[in-house]
Amino acid sequence: MKDMNYYGTFIEVAEDCPVRVAELPKAKGDAKTIPLLEYEMIANHPYQYTQEDVLFGVFAQRNKIMEAQRQAAREKFFSKGQPCLRASSLCKRYGWGIHHDAQGKVALYAVESDEYKKFMNDASIKHLKAMRSSRA
């Protein structure tokens, strides 16, 4: 299985992100949305999970995959291509940058924060833009 994680990388908010101050994703009724699940997983556990952990963790939670079936389900999940966190609404719509440390573990940074600005000016890490919501 190919490694989908980024290392030493900062995902900047999308050029067409509609907010200048990061927002918290909201639930739809009683259901937690994918951006809300991603946000809770990363924000509550900074630098604990890799991109793959987050993508599969959200999938497993939404599909109510039992712990005993998770390893096989994870292998099946990653056997076909999956969009990376550059496609996440956190970066495209809600104003969150995502830093991947040297071990591939992720943390969120609000676009208006000093930490976000530090990452933007850090030439020692790779910079990627989140995917745009609309075609240019």
The first five atom37 places (N, CA, C, CB, O) and aatype in JSON, in Angstrom:
{
  "aatype": [12, 11, 3, 12, 2, 18, 18, 7, 16, 13, 9, 6, 19, 0, 6, 3, 4, 14, 19, 1, 19, 0, 6, 10, 14, 11, 0, 11, 7, 3, 0, 11, 16, 9, 14, 10, 10, 6, 18, 6, 12, 9, 0, 2, 8, 14, 18, 5, 18, 16, 5, 6, 3, 19, 10, 13, 7, 19, 13, 0, 5, 1, 2, 11, 9, 12, 6, 0, 5, 1, 5, 0, 0, 1, 6, 11, 13, 13, 15, 11, 7, 5, 14, 4, 10, 1, 0, 15, 15, 10, 4, 11, 1, 18, 7, 17, 7, 9, 8, 8, 3, 0, 5, 7, 11, 19, 0, 10, 18, 0, 19, 6, 15, 3, 6, 18, 11, 11, 13, 12, 2, 3, 0, 15, 9, 11, 8, 10, 11, 0, 12, 1, 15, 15, 1, 0],
  "atom_mask": [
    [1, 1, 1, 1, 1],
    [1, 1, 1, 1, 1],
    [1, 1, 1, 1, 1],
    [1, 1, 1, 1, 1],
    [1, 1, 1, 1, 1],
    [1, 1, 1, 1, 1],
    [1, 1, 1, 1, 1],
    [1, 1, 1, 0, 1],
    [1, 1, 1, 1, 1],
    [1, 1, 1, 1, 1],
    [1, 1, 1, 1, 1],
    [1, 1, 1, 1, 1],
    [1, 1, 1, 1, 1],
    [1, 1, 1, 1, 1],
    [1, 1, 1, 1, 1],
    [1, 1, 1, 1, 1],
    [1, 1, 1, 1, 1],
    [1, 1, 1, 1, 1],
    [1, 1, 1, 1, 1],
    [1, 1, 1, 1, 1],
    [1, 1, 1, 1, 1],
    [1, 1, 1, 1, 1],
    [1, 1, 1, 1, 1],
    [1, 1, 1, 1, 1],
    [1, 1, 1, 1, 1],
    [1, 1, 1, 1, 1],
    [1, 1, 1, 1, 1],
    [1, 1, 1, 1, 1],
    [1, 1, 1, 0, 1],
    [1, 1, 1, 1, 1],
    [1, 1, 1, 1, 1],
    [1, 1, 1, 1, 1],
    [1, 1, 1, 1, 1],
    [1, 1, 1, 1, 1],
    [1, 1, 1, 1, 1],
    [1, 1, 1, 1, 1],
    [1, 1, 1, 1, 1],
    [1, 1, 1, 1, 1],
    [1, 1, 1, 1, 1],
    [1, 1, 1, 1, 1],
    [1, 1, 1, 1, 1],
    [1, 1, 1, 1, 1],
    [1, 1, 1, 1, 1],
    [1, 1, 1, 1, 1],
    [1, 1, 1, 1, 1],
    [1, 1, 1, 1, 1],
    [1, 1, 1, 1, 1],
    [1, 1, 1, 1, 1],
    [1, 1, 1, 1, 1],
    [1, 1, 1, 1, 1],
    [1, 1, 1, 1, 1],
    [1, 1, 1, 1, 1],
    [1, 1, 1, 1, 1],
    [1, 1, 1, 1, 1],
    [1, 1, 1, 1, 1],
    [1, 1, 1, 1, 1],
    [1, 1, 1, 0, 1],
    [1, 1, 1, 1, 1],
    [1, 1, 1, 1, 1],
    [1, 1, 1, 1, 1],
    [1, 1, 1, 1, 1],
    [1, 1, 1, 1, 1],
    [1, 1, 1, 1, 1],
    [1, 1, 1, 1, 1],
    [1, 1, 1, 1, 1],
    [1, 1, 1, 1, 1],
    [1, 1, 1, 1, 1],
    [1, 1, 1, 1, 1],
    [1, 1, 1, 1, 1],
    [1, 1, 1, 1, 1],
    [1, 1, 1, 1, 1],
    [1, 1, 1, 1, 1],
    [1, 1, 1, 1, 1],
    [1, 1, 1, 1, 1],
    [1, 1, 1, 1, 1],
    [1, 1, 1, 1, 1],
    [1, 1, 1, 1, 1],
    [1, 1, 1, 1, 1],
    [1, 1, 1, 1, 1],
    [1, 1, 1, 1, 1],
    [1, 1, 1, 0, 1],
    [1, 1, 1, 1, 1],
    [1, 1, 1, 1, 1],
    [1, 1, 1, 1, 1],
    [1, 1, 1, 1, 1],
    [1, 1, 1, 1, 1],
    [1, 1, 1, 1, 1],
    [1, 1, 1, 1, 1],
    [1, 1, 1, 1, 1],
    [1, 1, 1, 1, 1],
    [1, 1, 1, 1, 1],
    [1, 1, 1, 1, 1],
    [1, 1, 1, 1, 1],
    [1, 1, 1, 1, 1],
    [1, 1, 1, 0, 1],
    [1, 1, 1, 1, 1],
    [1, 1, 1, 0, 1],
    [1, 1, 1, 1, 1],
    [1, 1, 1, 1, 1],
    [1, 1, 1, 1, 1],
    [1, 1, 1, 1, 1],
    [1, 1, 1, 1, 1],
    [1, 1, 1, 1, 1],
    [1, 1, 1, 0, 1],
    [1, 1, 1, 1, 1],
    [1, 1, 1, 1, 1],
    [1, 1, 1, 1, 1],
    [1, 1, 1, 1, 1],
    [1, 1, 1, 1, 1],
    [1, 1, 1, 1, 1],
    [1, 1, 1, 1, 1],
    [1, 1, 1, 1, 1],
    [1, 1, 1, 1, 1],
    [1, 1, 1, 1, 1],
    [1, 1, 1, 1, 1],
    [1, 1, 1, 1, 1],
    [1, 1, 1, 1, 1],
    [1, 1, 1, 1, 1],
    [1, 1, 1, 1, 1],
    [1, 1, 1, 1, 1],
    [1, 1, 1, 1, 1],
    [1, 1, 1, 1, 1],
    [1, 1, 1, 1, 1],
    [1, 1, 1, 1, 1],
    [1, 1, 1, 1, 1],
    [1, 1, 1, 1, 1],
    [1, 1, 1, 1, 1],
    [1, 1, 1, 1, 1],
    [1, 1, 1, 1, 1],
    [1, 1, 1, 1, 1],
    [1, 1, 1, 1, 1],
    [1, 1, 1, 1, 1],
    [1, 1, 1, 1, 1],
    [1, 1, 1, 1, 1],
    [1, 1, 1, 1, 1],
    [1, 1, 1, 1, 1]
  ],
  "atom_positions": [
    [[0.84, -1.18, 0.0], [0.0, 0.0, 0.0], [0.89, 1.25, 0.0], [-0.96, 0.0, 1.22], [1.84, 1.34, 0.78]],
    [[0.57, 2.18, -0.86], [1.34, 3.42, -1.0], [1.07, 4.34, 0.2], [0.98, 4.14, -2.32], [-0.06, 4.45, 0.66]],
    [[2.11, 4.99, 0.69], [2.0, 5.95, 1.79], [1.37, 7.23, 1.26], [3.4, 6.24, 2.43], [1.91, 7.85, 0.34]],
    [[0.24, 7.64, 1.81], [-0.48, 8.84, 1.38], [-0.16, 10.07, 2.23], [-1.97, 8.59, 1.41], [-0.69, 11.15, 1.97]],
    [[0.69, 9.91, 3.22], [0.94, 11.01, 4.15], [1.92, 12.03, 3.58], [1.46, 10.47, 5.47], [2.75, 11.7, 2.74]],
    [[1.8, 13.26, 4.06], [2.79, 14.3, 3.78], [3.72, 14.4, 4.98], [2.1, 15.68, 3.48], [3.33, 14.08, 6.11]],
    [[4.95, 14.84, 4.73], [5.93, 15.0, 5.8], [6.57, 16.37, 5.67], [7.02, 13.87, 5.75], [6.94, 16.78, 4.57]],
    [[6.7, 17.1, 6.79], [7.3, 18.42, 6.75], [6.61, 19.33, 5.76], [0.0, 0.0, 0.0], [7.27, 20.02, 4.97]],
    [[5.29, 19.35, 5.79], [4.5, 20.08, 4.8], [3.42, 20.92, 5.47], [3.86, 19.1, 3.8], [2.86, 20.53, 6.49]],
    [[3.13, 22.08, 4.88], [2.05, 22.93, 5.36], [1.04, 23.12, 4.24], [2.59, 24.3, 5.86], [1.39, 23.6, 3.15]],
    [[-0.2, 22.76, 4.5], [-1.29, 22.98, 3.54], [-1.93, 24.32, 3.88], [-2.34, 21.81, 3.56], [-2.54, 24.48, 4.94]],
    [[-1.79, 25.27, 2.96], [-2.35, 26.6, 3.15], [-3.83, 26.6, 2.75], [-1.57, 27.64, 2.31], [-4.26, 25.74, 1.98]],
    [[-4.59, 27.55, 3.27], [-5.99, 27.64, 2.88], [-6.07, 27.92, 1.38], [-6.74, 28.74, 3.69], [-5.15, 28.48, 0.79]],
    [[-7.18, 27.54, 0.78], [-7.38, 27.71, -0.66], [-7.44, 29.19, -1.01], [-8.67, 27.01, -1.11], [-7.86, 30.03, -0.22]],
    [[-7.0, 29.5, -2.23], [-7.02, 30.89, -2.7], [-8.43, 31.48, -2.67], [-6.46, 30.98, -4.1], [-8.6, 32.68, -2.44]],
    [[-9.42, 30.63, -2.91], [-10.8, 31.13, -2.94], [-11.57, 30.83, -1.65], [-11.53, 30.53, -4.13], [-12.8, 30.81, -1.66]],
    [[-10.85, 30.61, -0.55], [-11.51, 30.39, 0.74], [-12.31, 31.64, 1.1], [-10.45, 30.06, 1.87], [-11.78, 32.75, 1.05]],
    [[-13.59, 31.49, 1.46], [-14.44, 32.65, 1.69], [-14.25, 33.36, 3.03], [-15.86, 32.23, 1.57], [-14.83, 34.42, 3.25]],
    [[-13.45, 32.8, 3.95], [-13.29, 33.41, 5.27], [-11.86, 33.9, 5.49], [-13.68, 32.42, 6.37], [-10.91, 33.34, 4.95]],
    [[-11.72, 34.95, 6.29], [-10.41, 35.48, 6.67], [-10.09, 35.15, 8.13], [-10.36, 37.0, 6.44], [-8.96, 35.36, 8.6]],
    [[-11.09, 34.65, 8.84], [-10.94, 34.19, 10.22], [-11.51, 32.77, 10.25], [-11.67, 35.15, 11.26], [-12.64, 32.55, 9.82]],
    [[-10.74, 31.83, 10.76], [-11.17, 30.43, 10.75], [-12.48, 30.24, 11.5], [-10.09, 29.55, 11.37], [-12.74, 30.87, 12.52]],
    [[-13.3, 29.36, 10.95], [-14.6, 29.05, 11.55], [-14.64, 27.58, 11.93], [-15.75, 29.39, 10.58], [-13.93, 26.75, 11.36]],
    [[-15.48, 27.27, 12.92], [-15.69, 25.88, 13.3], [-16.77, 25.29, 12.4], [-16.09, 25.75, 14.8], [-17.82, 25.9, 12.2]],
    [[-16.52, 24.09, 11.85], [-17.56, 23.44, 11.05], [-18.76, 23.11, 11.95], [-17.01, 22.14, 10.38], [-18.6, 22.91, 13.15]],
    [[-19.93, 23.07, 11.36], [-21.15, 22.81, 12.12], [-21.74, 21.46, 11.73], [-22.18, 23.93, 11.91], [-21.52, 20.95, 10.63]],
    [[-22.51, 20.9, 12.67], [-23.25, 19.67, 12.39], [-24.48, 20.02, 11.57], [-23.65, 18.94, 13.71], [-24.95, 21.16, 11.57]],
    [[-25.0, 19.03, 10.88], [-26.28, 19.19, 10.18], [-27.31, 18.42, 10.99], [-26.2, 18.68, 8.68], [-27.36, 17.19, 10.93]],
    [[-28.13, 19.14, 11.73], [-29.08, 18.47, 12.61], [-28.32, 17.69, 13.67], [0.0, 0.0, 0.0], [-27.47, 18.25, 14.36]],
    [[-28.62, 16.41, 13.79], [-27.93, 15.55, 14.77], [-26.66, 14.93, 14.2], [-28.86, 14.46, 15.25], [-25.86, 14.36, 14.94]],
    [[-26.48, 15.03, 12.87], [-25.37, 14.36, 12.21], [-24.13, 15.26, 12.14], [-25.77, 13.91, 10.8], [-24.21, 16.42, 11.75]],
    [[-23.01, 14.7, 12.54], [-21.74, 15.43, 12.4], [-21.29, 15.33, 10.95], [-20.65, 14.86, 13.36], [-21.3, 14.25, 10.36]],
    [[-20.88, 16.46, 10.39], [-20.4, 16.5, 9.01], [-18.96, 16.0, 8.94], [-20.52, 17.92, 8.43], [-18.27, 15.91, 9.95]],
    [[-18.51, 15.69, 7.72], [-17.11, 15.27, 7.55], [-16.15, 16.36, 8.05], [-16.84, 14.95, 6.05], [-15.22, 16.03, 8.79]],
    [[-16.33, 17.64, 7.67], [-15.41, 18.65, 8.2], [-15.42, 18.75, 9.72], [-15.75, 20.0, 7.61], [-14.38, 18.98, 10.33]],
    [[-16.58, 18.57, 10.34], [-16.65, 18.62, 11.81], [-15.9, 17.43, 12.42], [-18.11, 18.62, 12.28], [-15.18, 17.6, 13.4]],
    [[-16.07, 16.24, 11.85], [-15.36, 15.06, 12.36], [-13.85, 15.22, 12.18], [-15.84, 13.78, 11.64], [-13.08, 14.9, 13.08]],
    [[-13.42, 15.73, 11.01], [-11.99, 15.99, 10.79], [-11.48, 17.0, 11.8], [-11.74, 16.5, 9.34], [-10.42, 16.81, 12.41]],
    [[-12.23, 18.08, 11.98], [-11.81, 19.13, 12.91], [-11.65, 18.56, 14.32], [-12.84, 20.29, 12.92], [-10.62, 18.77, 14.96]],
    [[-12.65, 17.84, 14.8], [-12.59, 17.29, 16.17], [-11.41, 16.34, 16.33], [-13.9, 16.56, 16.52], [-10.72, 16.37, 17.35]],
    [[-11.18, 15.51, 15.35], [-10.1, 14.52, 15.44], [-8.73, 15.21, 15.5], [-10.15, 13.55, 14.24], [-7.88, 14.84, 16.31]],
    [[-8.54, 16.22, 14.64], [-7.23, 16.88, 14.59], [-7.07, 17.9, 15.72], [-7.03, 17.58, 13.22], [-6.04, 17.91, 16.4]],
    [[-8.07, 18.74, 15.94], [-7.95, 19.81, 16.94], [-7.85, 19.25, 18.36], [-9.16, 20.75, 16.85], [-7.14, 19.81, 19.2]],
    [[-8.54, 18.15, 18.63], [-8.51, 17.57, 19.97], [-7.27, 16.7, 20.22], [-9.74, 16.74, 20.2], [-6.98, 16.33, 21.35]],
    [[-6.55, 16.39, 19.14], [-5.36, 15.53, 19.26], [-4.27, 16.01, 18.31], [-5.72, 14.04, 18.95], [-3.86, 15.27, 17.42]],
    [[-3.77, 17.25, 18.49], [-2.75, 17.75, 17.56], [-1.5, 16.87, 17.54], [-2.37, 19.19, 17.93], [-1.01, 16.43, 18.58]],
    [[-1.01, 16.64, 16.34], [0.2, 15.85, 16.1], [0.1, 14.43, 16.67], [1.4, 16.55, 16.7], [1.12, 13.83, 17.04]],
    [[-1.11, 13.89, 16.73], [-1.29, 12.51, 17.16], [-1.6, 11.6, 15.98], [-2.4, 12.42, 18.21], [-1.25, 10.42, 15.99]],
    [[-2.27, 12.13, 14.96], [-2.71, 11.33, 13.82], [-2.06, 11.77, 12.52], [-4.22, 11.39, 13.69], [-1.72, 12.95, 12.35]],
    [[-1.89, 10.82, 11.61], [-1.44, 11.15, 10.25], [-2.66, 11.46, 9.38], [-0.6, 9.97, 9.64], [-3.8, 11.25, 9.79]],
    [[-2.39, 11.96, 8.19], [-3.47, 12.21, 7.24], [-4.28, 10.92, 7.01], [-2.91, 12.74, 5.9], [-5.51, 10.96, 7.0]],
    [[-3.6, 9.79, 6.83], [-4.29, 8.52, 6.61], [-5.17, 8.16, 7.79], [-3.29, 7.4, 6.35], [-6.29, 7.7, 7.61]],
    [[-4.67, 8.38, 9.02], [-5.46, 8.1, 10.23], [-6.74, 8.92, 10.24], [-4.63, 8.38, 11.5], [-7.81, 8.42, 10.58]],
    [[-6.62, 10.2, 9.87], [-7.78, 11.09, 9.89], [-8.79, 10.67, 8.81], [-7.34, 12.56, 9.67], [-9.98, 10.53, 9.09]],
    [[-8.3, 10.48, 7.59], [-9.21, 10.1, 6.5], [-9.95, 8.81, 6.81], [-8.42, 9.95, 5.19], [-11.17, 8.74, 6.64]],
    [[-9.23, 7.79, 7.28], [-9.89, 6.53, 7.58], [-10.73, 6.63, 8.85], [-8.87, 5.41, 7.73], [-11.82, 6.06, 8.91]],
    [[-10.24, 7.35, 9.85], [-10.99, 7.49, 11.11], [-12.36, 8.1, 10.89], [0.0, 0.0, 0.0], [-13.35, 7.65, 11.46]],
    [[-12.42, 9.13, 10.05], [-13.7, 9.77, 9.73], [-14.59, 8.8, 8.96], [-13.48, 11.07, 8.91], [-15.78, 8.68, 9.25]],
    [[-14.02, 8.1, 7.98], [-14.77, 7.11, 7.21], [-15.34, 6.03, 8.13], [-13.87, 6.47, 6.12], [-16.51, 5.67, 8.03]],
    [[-14.5, 5.51, 9.02], [-14.92, 4.43, 9.93], [-16.02, 4.91, 10.88], [-13.71, 3.91, 10.74], [-16.97, 4.18, 11.15]],
    [[-15.89, 6.11, 11.37], [-16.9, 6.65, 12.29], [-18.23, 6.84, 11.57], [-16.42, 7.99, 12.88], [-19.28, 6.47, 12.1]],
    [[-18.19, 7.42, 10.38], [-19.43, 7.66, 9.62], [-20.11, 6.35, 9.19], [-19.14, 8.51, 8.39], [-21.33, 6.29, 9.08]],
    [[-19.3, 5.32, 8.96], [-19.84, 4.04, 8.51], [-19.98, 3.02, 9.64], [-18.97, 3.47, 7.42], [-20.28, 1.85, 9.4]],
    [[-19.74, 3.48, 10.86], [-19.91, 2.65, 12.07], [-19.18, 1.31, 11.95], [-21.4, 2.4, 12.33], [-19.74, 0.25, 12.22]],
    [[-17.92, 1.39, 11.55], [-17.1, 0.18, 11.41], [-16.56, -0.2, 12.8], [-15.92, 0.41, 10.4], [-15.91, 0.59, 13.47]],
    [[-16.85, -1.41, 13.19], [-16.44, -1.9, 14.51], [-14.91, -2.02, 14.58], [-17.1, -3.26, 14.82], [-14.25, -2.23, 13.57]],
    [[-14.38, -1.89, 15.77], [-12.93, -1.94, 15.99], [-12.32, -3.22, 15.42], [-12.62, -1.83, 17.49], [-11.24, -3.18, 14.83]],
    [[-13.01, -4.35, 15.59], [-12.48, -5.64, 15.14], [-12.33, -5.7, 13.61], [-13.4, -6.78, 15.61], [-11.48, -6.43, 13.11]],
    [[-13.14, -4.94, 12.88], [-13.08, -4.97, 11.42], [-12.22, -3.85, 10.84], [-14.47, -4.88, 10.85], [-12.05, -3.78, 9.62]],
    [[-11.68, -2.98, 11.68], [-11.03, -1.77, 11.17], [-9.79, -2.03, 10.32], [-10.66, -0.89, 12.31], [-9.59, -1.36, 9.31]],
    [[-8.96, -2.98, 10.7], [-7.72, -3.19, 9.93], [-8.04, -3.62, 8.5], [-6.83, -4.26, 10.61], [-7.47, -3.08, 7.55]],
    [[-8.93, -4.59, 8.35], [-9.31, -5.04, 7.01], [-10.02, -3.93, 6.24], [-10.21, -6.3, 7.09], [-9.79, -3.74, 5.04]],
    [[-10.87, -3.18, 6.93], [-11.59, -2.08, 6.28], [-10.62, -0.99, 5.85], [-12.66, -1.5, 7.23], [-10.81, -0.37, 4.81]],
    [[-9.59, -0.74, 6.65], [-8.6, 0.28, 6.3], [-7.84, -0.11, 5.04], [-7.61, 0.51, 7.47], [-7.61, 0.71, 4.16]],
    [[-7.44, -1.38, 4.96], [-6.73, -1.86, 3.77], [-7.61, -1.72, 2.53], [-6.29, -3.33, 3.95], [-7.14, -1.3, 1.47]],
    [[-8.87, -2.07, 2.66], [-9.8, -1.94, 1.53], [-10.01, -0.47, 1.17], [-11.16, -2.61, 1.87], [-10.03, -0.12, -0.01]],
    [[-10.15, 0.39, 2.18], [-10.36, 1.83, 1.98], [-9.22, 2.44, 1.17], [-10.49, 2.55, 3.34], [-9.46, 3.21, 0.24]],
    [[-7.99, 2.1, 1.52], [-6.83, 2.68, 0.84], [-6.41, 1.9, -0.41], [-5.67, 2.75, 1.8], [-5.44, 2.28, -1.08]],
    [[-7.12, 0.81, -0.73], [-6.78, 0.06, -1.95], [-7.16, 0.85, -3.2], [-7.48, -1.31, -1.95], [-6.66, 0.58, -4.29]],
    [[-8.05, 1.81, -3.03], [-8.37, 2.71, -4.15], [-8.02, 4.13, -3.71], [-9.88, 2.6, -4.57], [-7.93, 4.42, -2.52]],
    [[-7.83, 5.0, -4.67], [-7.41, 6.36, -4.37], [-8.38, 7.1, -3.47], [0.0, 0.0, 0.0], [-9.6, 6.93, -3.57]],
    [[-7.85, 7.93, -2.59], [-8.65, 8.74, -1.68], [-8.17, 10.18, -1.78], [-8.57, 8.21, -0.21], [-6.97, 10.42, -1.92]],
    [[-9.09, 11.14, -1.71], [-8.65, 12.54, -1.72], [-7.87, 12.85, -0.44], [-9.86, 13.51, -1.87], [-8.21, 12.36, 0.64]],
    [[-6.83, 13.67, -0.56], [-6.02, 14.02, 0.6], [-6.64, 15.22, 1.32], [-4.57, 14.34, 0.17], [-7.68, 15.74, 0.91]],
    [[-6.0, 15.64, 2.39], [-6.53, 16.76, 3.17], [-6.48, 18.09, 2.43], [-5.77, 16.88, 4.47], [-7.09, 19.06, 2.88]],
    [[-5.78, 18.16, 1.31], [-5.82, 19.38, 0.48], [-7.23, 19.61, -0.05], [-4.82, 19.28, -0.7], [-7.59, 20.74, -0.38]],
    [[-8.02, 18.54, -0.13], [-9.4, 18.64, -0.61], [-10.4, 18.84, 0.53], [-9.77, 17.39, -1.4], [-11.6, 18.94, 0.28]],
    [[-9.91, 18.89, 1.76], [-10.8, 19.04, 2.91], [-11.44, 20.42, 2.96], [-10.02, 18.78, 4.2], [-10.81, 21.43, 2.65]],
    [[-12.69, 20.46, 3.36], [-13.39, 21.73, 3.56], [-12.74, 22.57, 4.66], [-14.86, 21.48, 3.91], [-12.92, 23.79, 4.69]],
    [[-11.99, 21.93, 5.55], [-11.3, 22.71, 6.59], [-10.4, 23.76, 5.95], [-10.48, 21.78, 7.5], [-10.33, 24.9, 6.43]],
    [[-9.72, 23.39, 4.87], [-8.8, 24.3, 4.17], [-9.5, 25.1, 3.08], [-7.65, 23.52, 3.57], [-9.09, 26.22, 2.77]],
    [[-10.53, 24.53, 2.5], [-11.2, 25.17, 1.37], [-12.25, 26.17, 1.8], [-11.82, 24.13, 0.48], [-12.43, 27.2, 1.15]],
    [[-12.96, 25.89, 2.87], [-14.13, 26.67, 3.25], [-14.02, 27.33, 4.64], [-15.35, 25.8, 3.2], [-14.53, 28.43, 4.85]],
    [[-13.36, 26.64, 5.58], [-13.4, 27.07, 6.98], [-12.17, 27.84, 7.47], [-13.59, 25.9, 7.84], [-12.17, 28.32, 8.6]],
    [[-11.12, 27.96, 6.65], [-9.98, 28.8, 7.03], [-8.94, 28.16, 7.93], [0.0, 0.0, 0.0], [-8.32, 28.85, 8.74]],
    [[-8.74, 26.86, 7.81], [-7.73, 26.17, 8.63], [-6.58, 25.69, 7.75], [-8.36, 24.99, 9.39], [-6.81, 25.06, 6.72]],
    [[-5.34, 25.99, 8.17], [-4.17, 25.42, 7.55], [-3.83, 24.13, 8.29], [0.0, 0.0, 0.0], [-4.13, 24.0, 9.47]],
    [[-3.21, 23.19, 7.6], [-2.86, 21.91, 8.21], [-1.35, 21.69, 8.09], [-3.65, 20.73, 7.55], [-0.8, 21.66, 6.98]],
    [[-0.7, 21.55, 9.24], [0.74, 21.27, 9.26], [0.95, 19.78, 9.47], [1.45, 22.09, 10.37], [0.36, 19.16, 10.35]],
    [[1.82, 19.21, 8.63], [2.24, 17.81, 8.75], [3.69, 17.86, 9.23], [2.11, 17.0, 7.36], [4.55, 18.4, 8.55]],
    [[3.96, 17.3, 10.41], [5.33, 17.35, 10.94], [6.22, 16.31, 10.26], [5.31, 17.13, 12.47], [5.79, 15.65, 9.31]],
    [[7.44, 16.17, 10.74], [8.41, 15.26, 10.12], [7.95, 13.8, 10.16], [9.76, 15.39, 10.8], [8.39, 12.99, 9.34]],
    [[7.07, 13.45, 11.11], [6.55, 12.08, 11.21], [5.21, 11.93, 10.48], [6.39, 11.68, 12.68], [4.62, 10.86, 10.49]],
    [[4.75, 13.01, 9.84], [3.48, 12.95, 9.11], [2.26, 13.22, 9.97], [0.0, 0.0, 0.0], [1.13, 13.12, 9.48]],
    [[2.46, 13.55, 11.24], [1.33, 13.83, 12.15], [0.83, 15.25, 11.89], [1.75, 13.66, 13.65], [1.61, 16.14, 11.57]],
    [[-0.49, 15.46, 12.02], [-1.11, 16.72, 11.61], [-1.66, 17.55, 12.77], [-2.21, 16.45, 10.64], [-2.04, 17.02, 13.82]],
    [[-1.69, 18.87, 12.55], [-2.3, 19.82, 13.48], [-2.91, 20.95, 12.66], [-1.25, 20.38, 14.52], [-2.48, 21.22, 11.54]],
    [[-3.92, 21.62, 13.24], [-4.63, 22.71, 12.57], [-4.15, 24.06, 13.06], [-6.13, 22.58, 12.79], [-3.8, 24.23, 14.23]],
    [[-4.14, 25.04, 12.14], [-3.78, 26.41, 12.48], [-4.74, 27.36, 11.78], [-2.31, 26.72, 12.09], [-4.91, 27.31, 10.57]],
    [[-5.38, 28.23, 12.57], [-6.33, 29.21, 12.03], [-5.59, 30.19, 11.13], [-7.06, 29.96, 13.17], [-4.48, 30.62, 11.45]],
    [[-6.2, 30.55, 10.01], [-5.57, 31.4, 9.01], [-5.13, 32.75, 9.58], [-6.53, 31.63, 7.85], [-4.15, 33.33, 9.1]],
    [[-5.82, 33.25, 10.6], [-5.48, 34.55, 11.17], [-4.43, 34.47, 12.28], [-6.73, 35.21, 11.71], [-4.02, 35.5, 12.82]],
    [[-3.99, 33.26, 12.64], [-3.09, 33.09, 13.8], [-1.63, 33.41, 13.48], [-3.19, 31.66, 14.31], [-1.2, 33.35, 12.33]],
    [[-0.89, 33.75, 14.52], [0.55, 33.99, 14.37], [1.26, 32.71, 13.93], [1.15, 34.5, 15.7], [2.21, 32.77, 13.14]],
    [[0.81, 31.56, 14.44], [1.43, 30.29, 14.06], [1.27, 30.03, 12.56], [0.82, 29.14, 14.87], [2.2, 29.56, 11.9]],
    [[0.09, 30.33, 12.02], [-0.15, 30.17, 10.59], [0.84, 31.03, 9.81], [-1.62, 30.55, 10.22], [1.45, 30.56, 8.85]],
    [[1.01, 32.28, 10.22], [1.94, 33.19, 9.55], [3.38, 32.66, 9.62], [1.86, 34.6, 10.18], [4.14, 32.78, 8.66]],
    [[3.74, 32.07, 10.76], [5.09, 31.49, 10.91], [5.29, 30.36, 9.9], [5.31, 30.97, 12.36], [6.34, 30.29, 9.25]],
    [[4.3, 29.49, 9.78], [4.42, 28.39, 8.81], [4.51, 28.94, 7.39], [3.23, 27.42, 8.93], [5.27, 28.43, 6.57]],
    [[3.74, 29.98, 7.1], [3.75, 30.58, 5.75], [5.14, 31.11, 5.39], [2.72, 31.72, 5.67], [5.52, 31.11, 4.22]],
    [[5.89, 31.55, 6.39], [7.22, 32.14, 6.16], [8.36, 31.15, 6.39], [7.4, 33.34, 7.05], [9.53, 31.53, 6.33]],
    [[8.02, 29.89, 6.67], [9.04, 28.89, 6.96], [9.49, 28.21, 5.67], [8.5, 27.83, 7.97], [8.77, 27.38, 5.11]],
    [[10.67, 28.57, 5.2], [11.19, 28.02, 3.93], [11.71, 26.6, 4.09], [12.3, 28.92, 3.39], [12.03, 25.94, 3.1]],
    [[11.81, 26.11, 5.33], [12.37, 24.77, 5.55], [11.32, 23.67, 5.34], [12.94, 24.66, 6.95], [11.67, 22.49, 5.32]],
    [[10.06, 24.05, 5.18], [9.01, 23.05, 4.94], [8.39, 23.25, 3.56], [7.92, 23.13, 6.03], [8.49, 24.33, 2.96]],
    [[7.77, 22.21, 3.08], [7.09, 22.27, 1.78], [5.73, 22.95, 1.97], [6.91, 20.83, 1.16], [5.06, 22.75, 2.98]],
    [[5.35, 23.75, 0.99], [4.06, 24.46, 1.04], [3.18, 23.97, -0.1], [4.27, 26.0, 0.96], [3.61, 23.91, -1.25]],
    [[1.94, 23.63, 0.24], [0.94, 23.26, -0.76], [-0.31, 24.07, -0.49], [0.64, 21.72, -0.72], [-0.65, 24.33, 0.67]],
    [[-0.99, 24.47, -1.54], [-2.26, 25.17, -1.38], [-3.38, 24.13, -1.34], [-2.49, 26.2, -2.53], [-3.31, 23.1, -2.01]],
    [[-4.41, 24.41, -0.55], [-5.59, 23.57, -0.59], [-6.21, 23.72, -1.96], [-6.6, 23.95, 0.54], [-6.01, 24.73, -2.64]],
    [[-6.96, 22.75, -2.36], [-7.61, 22.81, -3.67], [-8.7, 23.87, -3.66], [-8.21, 21.43, -4.05], [-9.41, 24.07, -2.67]],
    [[-8.81, 24.55, -4.79], [-9.83, 25.58, -4.93], [-11.22, 24.95, -4.97], [-9.59, 26.41, -6.2], [-11.38, 23.81, -5.39]],
    [[-12.2, 25.7, -4.52], [-13.59, 25.23, -4.57], [-14.18, 25.38, -5.97], [-14.45, 25.99, -3.55], [-15.02, 24.59, -6.39]],
    [[-13.71, 26.41, -6.68], [-14.24, 26.66, -8.02], [-13.09, 26.69, -9.02], [-15.04, 28.0, -8.06], [-11.94, 26.92, -8.66]],
    [[-13.43, 26.46, -10.27], [-12.41, 26.52, -11.31], [-12.07, 27.97, -11.61], [-12.88, 25.8, -12.59], [-12.95, 28.83, -11.6]],
    [[-10.82, 28.21, -11.88], [-10.38, 29.58, -12.15], [-10.74, 30.0, -13.57], [-8.88, 29.72, -11.93], [-10.45, 31.13, -13.97]]
  ]
}
